Amino acid sequence: MIIVQAVLAVHVTVILFNVFGLVAVPIGAICNWRFVHIRWWRVLYLLSLAAVAAQALTGRACFLTIWQNDLTASAQPATPLIVRWIDLLVYWRLPIWMFAALYVLVFAYALALLWLVRPQRPVHSVPMNSC
């Protein structure tokens, strides 16, 4: 049961990371938050969204969803209430093509944000000599 909860926790963390980026990048651009321009963070964010969209386009559920389903089938029947609530929020009963369309739209939005709110090269605090 602990492994099932750990997989669910990782899955929720990935979802929150992806949703956070969708909101934080445009707001951060308006509010001049420096972290929304960090290149490695934006690349990691885009890669995460690309992986989700690619899985849906190929007709596969997220590997974390598959893993949790496999683990849940062999787990104890008593599931804590909070786990059931999170399951209802995370796992929607929709056809895979709807997820694919949604994820592709979200990925396109993130690509547009990459163009509108560009990552910047790291600024070194020590000036470099030109010699």
C-alpha positions in Angstrom: 0.0 0.0 0.0 2.9 2.4 0.7 4.2 1.9 -2.8 0.8 2.7 -4.3 0.7 5.9 -2.2 4.3 6.8 -3.3 3.4 6.4 -7.0 0.3 8.5 -6.5 2.4 11.2 -4.7 4.9 11.2 -7.6 2.1 11.5 -10.1 0.4 14.3 -8.2 3.8 16.1 -8.0 4.3 15.8 -11.8 0.7 17.1 -12.4 1.3 20.1 -10.0 4.6 20.9 -11.6 3.0 20.9 -15.1 0.0 23.0 -13.9 2.2 25.4 -12.0 4.2 26.1 -15.1 1.1 27.0 -17.1 0.2 29.6 -14.5 3.5 30.8 -13.2 5.2 31.6 -16.5 2.7 34.2 -17.7 2.2 35.7 -14.3 5.9 35.6 -13.7 6.5 37.5 -16.9 4.1 40.2 -15.8 5.5 40.4 -12.3 9.2 40.1 -13.4 9.9 36.9 -11.5 13.4 35.8 -12.5 12.8 32.1 -12.2 10.4 31.9 -15.1 13.4 32.8 -17.4 15.7 30.1 -16.1 16.5 27.9 -19.1 16.9 24.5 -17.4 13.6 24.9 -15.6 11.8 25.8 -18.8 13.4 22.9 -20.7 12.5 20.4 -17.9 8.9 21.8 -18.0 8.6 21.4 -21.7 10.1 17.9 -21.7 7.5 16.9 -19.0 4.6 18.3 -21.1 6.0 16.7 -24.3 6.3 13.3 -22.6 2.6 13.5 -21.4 1.4 14.6 -24.9 3.5 11.9 -26.7 2.1 9.2 -24.5 -1.5 10.3 -25.1 -0.9 10.7 -28.9 0.3 7.1 -29.1 -2.8 6.0 -27.3 -1.0 5.0 -24.1 -1.9 6.1 -20.6 0.8 7.7 -18.4 3.2 5.1 -17.2 2.5 6.2 -13.6 -1.2 5.6 -14.2 -0.5 2.1 -15.5 1.9 1.4 -12.7 -0.6 2.5 -10.0 -3.4 0.5 -11.6 -1.2 -2.6 -11.5 -0.2 -2.0 -7.9 -3.8 -1.2 -6.8 -5.0 -4.5 -8.3 -2.8 -6.4 -5.8 -3.1 -4.0 -2.9 -5.2 -4.3 0.2 -8.9 -3.3 -0.3 -8.9 -0.6 2.4 -7.8 2.6 0.7 -7.5 5.8 2.8 -10.0 8.5 2.1 -7.5 11.1 0.9 -6.1 8.6 -1.6 -9.6 8.1 -3.0 -10.1 11.8 -3.3 -6.8 12.4 -5.1 -7.6 9.5 -7.4 -10.9 11.2 -8.4 -9.0 14.4 -9.1 -6.2 12.8 -11.0 -7.8 10.0 -12.9 -10.7 11.2 -15.1 -12.8 8.6 -17.0 -12.5 10.1 -20.5 -11.5 8.6 -23.8 -7.7 8.7 -24.6 -8.3 10.9 -27.6 -9.7 13.7 -25.4 -6.6 13.5 -23.2 -4.4 13.6 -26.4 -6.2 16.7 -27.7 -6.0 18.4 -24.3 -2.3 17.6 -23.8 -1.4 18.7 -27.3 -3.2 22.0 -26.7 -1.4 22.5 -23.4 2.0 21.7 -25.0 1.3 24.2 -27.8 0.4 26.8 -25.1 3.7 26.1 -23.4 5.6 26.4 -26.7 3.9 29.7 -27.2 5.0 30.8 -23.7 8.5 29.8 -24.6 8.4 32.2 -27.5 6.6 35.0 -25.5 8.5 34.6 -22.3 12.0 33.7 -23.4 14.5 31.9 -21.2 17.7 33.8 -20.6 21.2 32.8 -20.4 22.6 32.7 -16.8 24.1 36.0 -15.7 27.4 35.7 -14.0 27.9 38.0 -11.0 31.6 38.3 -11.8 32.4 40.3 -14.9 34.4 38.4 -17.5 37.5 40.1 -19.0 37.5 40.5 -22.8 41.2 39.6 -23.0 
